[in-house]
Every structure is written in structure tokens, then in C-alpha cells.
């Protein structure tokens, strides 16, 4: 008798799930075609292309707003934004698991691009809103969860590689294009163009991006508990798992030097290695093209041949080598060789994200990617500050005003003092040490057969407890409903 009643309950629950899915599919069909990686790629490309256009204007505005300690102030602003991203990313990811990816893609892209028009209105308002925008500057976590919804384990690595390759592709021509528009038509034209592209991204999400989750609630509010709304609770629940904790440490130790490196690399090339402005632009474009190649063709090839873990090891090994090369090299040809290695190391993060996605159930992908993106945001915030402090210890003062053509350049004899120093690239060697520790942790991970883990609190009601509760209650309404 008990088994027959339980069978009826299972049938009713299944019917309710299918009914909920059909109602939510009406919302899911609001978009262009079926959910695909192409939708995620376009969202990422437009957002970061808009920011890439502002590379030179932002440097110029910062140099004028903070004429002293420019590099230090940049680190502090990025640090505030990184801390806020670290705290909010798991929560945003968890909410996207419940309310859907499309709505949170819209929120994250809009809030991330909100500071753009303020750049020419008020520098102080721009930097204030830019720092606070870190609360929602976690588009990558929602995009990666979106991709996880529509791909299986075999295709996910290549899909993540395509998304991160799009990020690098957006910076191949955007800084040069922004610089050209600024020189020809002024900084205001660059800000207007960047704002227009950001609005185009928002419009694309509203009109063209379909929802990737099969089911979502009809109303806002009821499915979220107070524990789920607590960012520290979501972080504790995720980092309490041993494998997720290891992956978090790997991202922290590897992405901190990477973020710091990209925040100061072009200043370092200009002032220490004596690259010209055209050589820096060429360097950016070539490394961007190589990064796209590695994250699309090479990444998929490595995954098919050696799997996730070995791909992560290879990427981290390339990172250690390129950081050591940047730290010890003082000639242009060495920087070009190190840049090729840096492009090869760009396969690390998509491989980590794909490996991690196999550790969580489909309804928890947003929470998992949010935790990892939050750690990445923390690294992105503290990386420039750490390297800025290390450059101070090594008596290398990187001056961002050298990129502004309207501000007098530092004298050539003053720039030459860097080449006489014993170790101007010391911060890169410290980054190589952190990446090497991340490599050791990666080697201790299990092979590509991770088990599913529950990242959520036990406050959620599972199906078995729900069913047992129904069994102990009056089933006449359910029976009449199923008969009808």
C-alpha cells in the first residue's frame, strides 16, 4: 500500500515538473533561436569591446585625476572592485540558478557598463561608480553557467575556450581603434561609441538571448531563503568542499599574477624595455590573436588527447615559464618570446572552469561558477596592488603618464636607469612562484572523473523528503488531480 501511494506521488510530482517546464519554456522561447554558445560569445565580445575602446582615455583620465601615485591608486580602485566581486559573485550565480541566466546577464552587463558614460562627465564619479560596479561585474560567472546549461561534459571545455578566446579577441583591435578615434575626433567620441556598443549589448540580451534553464519560478522571491541570500554562507558552503577549495586556490594563485601582469605589462614594456607605442599596439594584437588560437584549436586538441587535468598542468607550466622569462629578460626579442608563452598559458582558466563544472549538478552551475569568478575578481583586484608594492620595493616606478601623448614624456636618460638595475622584473618572478605553487596543487587533483557534490545548504527540500511528506498526508487531492 505504501509503495503504491508513493508511486502515485512520484507520478504527480513528475506531472507538476513537466507542467512547470512547459510554462517556463514560454519565457525561454523569448529570444532568437535556441540557446547556444554563440549567444554567450556575442554578449562577452560586445561588453569587453566597449571597455577595450576606453583603454587610452581611461589611462589619460586617471593620470590627470591622480598625478601622484597613479599606479597605486589604480590598484586601490581595482582592489575595491575585486573585493565586491568576490563577495557578490557566488550570490549572483546562485540567484541565476533560480531566476534564470537571461535576467542576470542583463543585470550584470548593464551594471558593469554603467560607469562608461561618466568618464567624460566627472572623473571622480566615474571611479566611484566603477569601484561599486564590482557588485555586478561578474558576467563571466553567468555566461559560464549559461554555457554549462547547453553543453555536455565533452563539449564544455571547447565552449569555455571559445568564450575566453572571445574575451581576448575583443581586445585585439579595440584599444587601437579607440586610440585612433580619440586622436581623430576626441575622447568624447570614444566614450559615445563605447556607450553605444554597451547599449547594443543590453539590447541584444533583451531581444536575442533565449533562456537556457528549462524551469524557473513564476514569481520573484519565494524560492530564495535568507541563507542563500548571504554571500558568506554561499562561499562557506562552496569552499567547504575539498575539490572546490583546491580549485579556488589554483585560481587565486594563478590569476593574481596574471591580472597583475596585464595591469602593468604595457607600462613595463614602454618604460623598462623601451617599446614604442606602435610596438606595444602590435604586441597586444599579436598576443591577442595567439591567445584566441590557443583557446579554440589548441585547447580542444589538448582536452581530447590528455584530458582536463593535464591541460591545466600544461597551461600553468607555460605561465610559470613566461613569468620567469618576463622577470629575467631585458631585451625586446625575449619579451616577444615570453608573450607567446603568455598566450599559450591562457588555456588555464577555461580548463579549470570546465573541470569544475563536472563537480556540480546542473542546477548549481551558477553557484559554482560564481564562486570561481568571485575568486578571480578578488585576484583581479589585488593583483595590481601587489605588483605595485613589489615594483616599489624593487625601485621601479611605473608612470602611466608616458601613455598620454599630451603629457610630457619622461626623459630617455631617466628611462635608461631601469636597464642598469639588477632585477627590475622581480615582481614577475614572485608571480612565477605563485603559479608554481598552483601547478603543484593541480597535480594533486584527481583525474578527469570528479564526483558530483552538493554546494547548497541542507535547507533545501529534496525530492525524497518532499515525497515522504506527501505520503504521510492526505493524498485525496493529489489522487483526484491525477485521475482528472
C-alpha positions in Angstrom: 0.0 0.0 0.0 2.8 2.4 0.9 4.7 1.6 -2.3 1.6 2.2 -4.5 0.9 5.5 -2.8 4.5 6.6 -3.2 4.3 5.6 -6.9 1.2 7.9 -7.3 3.1 10.7 -5.6 6.0 10.3 -7.9 3.7 10.5 -10.9 2.0 13.6 -9.6 5.3 15.3 -8.9 6.6 14.4 -12.4 3.4 15.8 -13.9 3.9 19.1 -12.0 7.5 19.4 -13.1 6.5 18.9 -16.7 3.8 21.5 -16.3 6.2 24.0 -14.7 8.7 23.3 -17.5 6.1 24.0 -20.2 5.1 27.2 -18.6 8.6 28.4 -18.2 9.5 27.4 -21.8 7.3 30.2 -22.9 9.8 32.6 -21.4 12.7 30.5 -22.6 11.5 30.9 -26.2 11.7 34.7 -25.9 14.9 35.1 -27.9 16.5 34.4 -31.2 16.7 30.6 -31.8 17.7 28.0 -29.3 20.2 28.8 -26.5 23.7 28.4 -28.0 27.3 29.3 -27.3 27.0 32.0 -30.0 24.7 34.0 -27.7 27.3 33.9 -24.9 30.1 34.8 -27.2 28.3 37.9 -28.6 27.5 39.1 -25.0 31.1 38.8 -23.9 32.5 40.3 -27.1 30.3 43.4 -27.0 30.9 44.1 -23.3 34.7 43.9 -23.4 35.0 45.5 -26.8 33.2 48.5 -25.3 35.7 48.6 -22.5 38.7 48.0 -24.8 37.8 51.2 -26.7 38.4 53.1 -23.5 41.9 51.9 -22.8 43.7 55.1 -23.7 41.1 57.6 -22.4 40.9 55.8 -19.0 44.7 56.0 -18.6 44.6 59.6 -19.5 41.8 60.5 -17.1 43.5 58.6 -14.3 46.8 60.3 -14.9 45.1 63.7 -14.7 42.9 62.8 -11.7 45.8 61.2 -9.8 49.1 62.8 -10.9 50.9 61.3 -8.0 50.9 57.6 -7.2 48.9 56.8 -10.3 49.7 53.1 -10.3 48.9 52.8 -6.6 45.5 54.5 -7.0 44.7 52.2 -9.9 45.5 49.2 -7.6 43.2 50.6 -4.8 40.3 51.1 -7.2 40.7 47.7 -8.7 41.0 46.2 -5.2 37.7 47.7 -4.1 36.0 46.4 -7.2 37.7 43.0 -6.8 36.5 42.6 -3.2 33.0 43.4 -4.1 33.1 40.9 -7.0 34.4 38.3 -4.6 31.5 38.8 -2.2 28.7 39.1 -4.8 29.7 36.6 -7.5 28.6 33.4 -5.6 25.3 35.1 -4.7 24.7 36.3 -8.3 25.5 32.8 -9.6 23.1 31.1 -7.1 20.3 33.6 -8.0 20.8 32.8 -11.7 20.3 29.1 -10.8 16.8 30.0 -9.5 15.7 33.0 -11.6 17.4 32.2 -14.8 20.5 33.3 -16.7 19.0 35.8 -19.1 17.8 38.2 -16.4 21.1 38.2 -14.6 23.0 38.6 -17.9 21.0 41.7 -18.4 21.8 43.0 -14.8 25.5 42.2 -14.9 26.1 43.7 -18.3 24.1 46.9 -17.6 25.7 47.5 -14.2 29.3 46.7 -15.5 28.9 49.2 -18.3 27.2 51.8 -16.3 30.4 53.8 -15.5 31.3 54.3 -19.2 29.3 57.5 -19.9 30.5 59.0 -16.6 34.1 59.1 -17.9 33.8 62.5 -19.5 31.1 63.8 -17.1 33.1 63.5 -13.8 36.3 61.6 -13.2 35.5 61.2 -9.5 32.0 59.9 -10.2 33.4 57.5 -12.8 36.0 56.0 -10.4 33.4 55.8 -7.6 30.8 54.0 -9.8 33.5 51.9 -11.4 34.5 50.6 -8.0 31.0 49.9 -6.8 30.1 48.2 -10.1 32.2 45.3 -8.9 29.0 44.1 -7.1 27.6 43.1 -10.5 30.8 42.8 -12.6 30.6 39.0 -12.7 29.3 38.5 -16.3 31.7 35.6 -16.7 30.1 33.5 -14.0 26.6 33.8 -15.5 28.0 33.2 -19.0 29.9 30.1 -18.0 26.7 28.8 -16.2 24.7 29.6 -19.4 27.2 27.5 -21.4 27.1 24.7 -18.9 23.3 24.5 -19.3 23.5 23.9 -23.0 26.6 21.7 -23.4 27.7 18.3 -22.2 31.0 17.4 -20.5 32.7 16.5 -23.7 31.9 19.8 -25.4 32.2 22.1 -22.4 35.9 22.7 -22.5 35.9 23.8 -26.1 32.9 26.0 -25.4 34.6 27.7 -22.4 37.7 28.1 -24.5 35.7 29.9 -27.2 34.2 32.2 -24.6 37.5 33.2 -23.1 39.0 33.5 -26.6 36.3 36.0 -27.4 37.4 38.0 -24.4 40.9 38.2 -25.8 39.6 38.8 -29.3 37.7 41.8 -28.2 41.0 43.5 -27.2 42.8 42.8 -30.5 41.6 45.9 -32.3 39.5 47.8 -29.7 42.4 49.7 -28.0 43.9 50.7 -31.3 40.5 51.7 -32.7 39.8 53.7 -29.5 43.1 55.4 -29.8 42.5 56.3 -33.4 39.0 57.7 -32.7 40.4 59.7 -29.8 43.2 61.2 -31.9 40.8 62.0 -34.8 37.6 63.0 -33.1 38.5 63.4 -29.4 37.9 61.4 -26.2 34.2 62.3 -26.1 33.6 60.4 -29.4 35.3 57.3 -27.9 33.1 57.4 -24.9 29.9 57.8 -27.0 31.0 54.9 -29.2 31.7 52.7 -26.2 28.4 53.6 -24.6 26.5 52.8 -27.9 28.2 49.4 -28.0 27.3 48.7 -24.4 23.6 49.6 -25.1 23.7 47.3 -28.1 24.9 44.5 -25.8 21.9 45.2 -23.5 19.5 45.3 -26.4 20.9 42.0 -27.8 20.3 40.3 -24.4 16.7 41.6 -24.2 15.8 40.7 -27.8 18.0 37.9 -29.0 19.2 35.8 -26.0 16.9 32.9 -25.0 16.8 31.5 -21.5 19.0 28.4 -21.0 17.4 27.0 -17.9 14.4 24.6 -18.5 12.5 25.6 -15.4 12.2 28.7 -13.3 9.7 30.0 -10.8 6.7 32.1 -11.9 7.2 34.7 -9.2 10.2 36.5 -7.7 11.1 36.0 -4.1 9.7 32.7 -2.7 12.5 30.3 -3.8 15.3 32.3 -2.1 16.0 31.7 1.6 17.9 34.0 3.8 20.9 31.6 3.9 21.0 31.7 0.1 21.0 35.5 0.1 24.0 35.6 2.5 27.2 35.8 0.3 29.4 34.5 3.1 27.0 31.5 3.5 27.3 30.6 -0.2 31.1 31.0 0.0 31.4 28.8 3.0 29.1 26.1 1.5 31.1 26.0 -1.7 34.6 26.3 -0.2 33.8 23.6 2.3 34.2 21.0 -0.4 37.8 19.8 -0.8 38.0 19.8 -4.6 36.3 23.3 -4.9 38.7 24.6 -2.3 41.7 23.3 -4.3 40.3 24.8 -7.5 39.8 28.1 -5.7 43.4 28.2 -4.5 44.6 27.3 -8.0 42.7 30.2 -9.5 43.8 32.6 -6.7 47.5 31.7 -7.1 47.5 31.7 -10.9 45.2 34.5 -11.8 46.6 37.0 -9.2 50.0 37.3 -11.1 48.2 37.1 -14.4 45.9 40.0 -13.5 48.8 42.0 -12.1 50.9 41.3 -15.2 48.3 42.6 -17.6 47.7 45.7 -15.5 51.3 46.8 -15.7 52.8 44.9 -18.7 52.4 47.6 -21.3 53.8 50.3 -19.0 56.7 47.9 -18.2 57.3 47.4 -22.0 57.3 51.1 -22.6 59.5 52.2 -19.7 61.8 49.3 -19.0 62.1 47.5 -22.3 61.7 50.7 -24.4 58.9 49.6 -26.7 57.5 52.3 -28.8 53.7 53.0 -28.8 53.3 51.2 -32.2 55.3 48.2 -30.9 53.1 48.0 -27.8 49.9 48.1 -30.0 51.4 45.4 -32.3 52.3 43.3 -29.2 48.7 43.5 -27.9 47.3 42.5 -31.3 49.7 39.5 -31.9 49.3 38.2 -28.3 45.5 38.5 -28.7 45.5 36.5 -32.0 47.7 33.8 -30.5 45.5 33.6 -27.3 42.4 33.1 -29.5 44.2 30.3 -31.4 45.3 28.6 -28.2 41.9 28.8 -26.6 40.0 27.5 -29.6 42.1 25.0 -31.6 44.9 24.0 -29.2 42.6 23.8 -26.1 40.1 21.4 -27.7 43.0 19.3 -29.1 44.7 19.0 -25.7 41.4 18.1 -23.9 40.7 15.3 -26.4 44.2 14.0 -26.1 45.1 14.3 -22.4 42.0 15.5 -20.6 41.2 18.4 -18.2 43.8 17.9 -15.5 46.8 17.6 -17.8 45.6 20.5 -19.9 45.5 22.6 -16.6 49.0 21.4 -15.8 50.3 22.4 -19.3 48.7 25.8 -19.1 50.2 26.5 -15.6 53.6 25.3 -16.8 53.5 27.8 -19.6 52.5 30.5 -17.1 55.5 29.8 -14.9 57.9 29.9 -17.9 56.5 33.1 -19.3 56.6 34.9 -15.9 60.2 33.8 -15.4 61.1 35.0 -18.9 59.4 38.3 -18.3 61.3 38.6 -15.0 64.7 37.9 -16.3 64.5 39.3 -19.8 65.7 42.9 -20.7 65.6 42.7 -24.4 62.7 43.1 -26.9 63.1 39.6 -28.5 62.9 38.0 -25.1 59.6 39.9 -24.4 58.2 38.6 -27.7 59.1 35.0 -26.8 57.6 35.5 -23.3 54.4 36.9 -25.0 54.0 33.7 -27.0 54.3 31.7 -23.8 51.7 34.0 -22.1 49.3 33.3 -25.0 49.8 29.6 -24.5 49.1 29.9 -20.8 45.7 31.4 -21.5 44.2 27.9 -21.8 44.4 27.5 -18.0 41.2 29.2 -16.8 38.8 27.7 -19.3 40.3 24.3 -18.5 39.8 24.9 -14.7 36.2 26.1 -15.3 35.3 23.0 -17.4 36.9 20.7 -14.8 35.0 22.4 -12.0 31.7 22.2 -13.9 31.8 18.4 -13.7 31.9 18.7 -9.9 28.4 20.2 -9.6 24.9 19.3 -10.6 23.2 21.2 -13.5 21.1 23.3 -11.1 24.1 24.5 -9.2 26.4 25.6 -12.1 25.7 29.3 -11.5 26.7 29.0 -7.8 29.9 27.1 -8.7 31.0 29.5 -11.5 30.1 32.4 -9.2 32.5 31.1 -6.5 35.3 30.7 -9.0 34.6 34.1 -10.7 34.5 35.7 -7.3 37.9 34.4 -6.5 39.1 35.6 -9.9 37.6 39.0 -9.2 39.5 39.1 -5.9 42.7 38.3 -7.8 42.0 40.9 -10.4 41.6 43.5 -7.6 44.6 42.6 -5.5 47.0 41.7 -8.3 47.8 45.3 -9.4 48.1 46.4 -5.8 50.6 43.6 -5.0 52.7 44.2 -8.1 52.6 47.9 -7.5 54.0 47.4 -4.0 56.7 44.9 -5.3 57.7 47.4 -8.0 58.2 50.0 -5.3 60.4 47.6 -3.3 62.5 47.0 -6.5 62.7 50.8 -7.0 60.8 50.6 -10.3 58.2 53.4 -10.5 55.9 52.8 -13.5 54.4 56.2 -14.6 51.2 55.9 -16.5 51.6 59.4 -18.0 54.0 58.0 -20.6 51.0 56.7 -22.5 49.4 60.1 -22.7 50.7 62.0 -25.7 49.6 65.3 -24.2 51.7 65.0 -21.1 55.5 65.5 -21.3 57.4 62.2 -21.5 60.0 61.1 -19.0 63.5 61.8 -20.3 65.2 59.0 -22.1 68.1 59.1 -19.7 65.7 58.6 -16.8 64.2 55.6 -18.6 67.6 54.1 -19.1 68.2 53.7 -15.4 65.9 50.6 -15.4 68.3 48.6 -17.6 71.1 49.2 -15.2 69.1 47.7 -12.3 70.0 44.2 -11.3 66.4 42.8 -11.3 63.6 45.2 -12.5 61.4 42.2 -13.3 61.4 40.9 -9.7 57.6 41.1 -9.3 57.2 38.7 -12.3 59.5 36.2 -10.6 57.3 36.4 -7.5 54.3 35.7 -9.7 56.1 32.7 -11.2 56.5 31.3 -7.6 52.7 31.7 -7.0 52.0 30.0 -10.4 54.4 27.2 -9.5 52.5 26.5 -6.2 49.3 26.4 -8.2 50.9 23.9 -10.5 51.8 21.7 -7.6 48.2 21.8 -6.2 46.8 21.0 -9.7 49.0 17.9 -9.8 47.4 16.7 -6.6 43.9 16.8 -8.1 42.1 13.6 -9.1 42.0 12.8 -12.8 39.1 13.7 -15.1 36.5 11.7 -13.2 35.2 14.0 -10.5 32.1 13.2 -8.5 29.1 15.4 -8.2 28.9 17.4 -5.0 26.1 19.4 -3.3 27.2 23.0 -2.9 24.0 24.2 -1.3 22.9 24.2 2.3 20.7 21.4 3.7 17.8 24.0 4.0 16.6 22.9 0.5 14.0 20.2 0.4 14.9 17.3 -1.7 12.5 15.1 -3.6 12.6 12.2 -1.2 11.7 14.2 1.8 9.1 16.0 -0.2 7.6 12.7 -1.3 7.7 11.2 2.2 5.9 14.3 3.5 3.2 13.8 0.9 2.9 10.1 1.8 2.2 11.0 5.4 -0.5 13.5 4.4 -3.9 13.2 2.9 -3.5 12.2 -0.8 -7.1 12.6 -1.9 -6.4 16.0 -3.6 -3.4 14.5 -5.4 -5.3 11.4 -6.4 -8.3 13.4 -7.7 -5.9 15.6 -9.6 -4.2 12.7 -11.2 -7.4 11.0 -12.1 -8.7 14.2 -13.7 
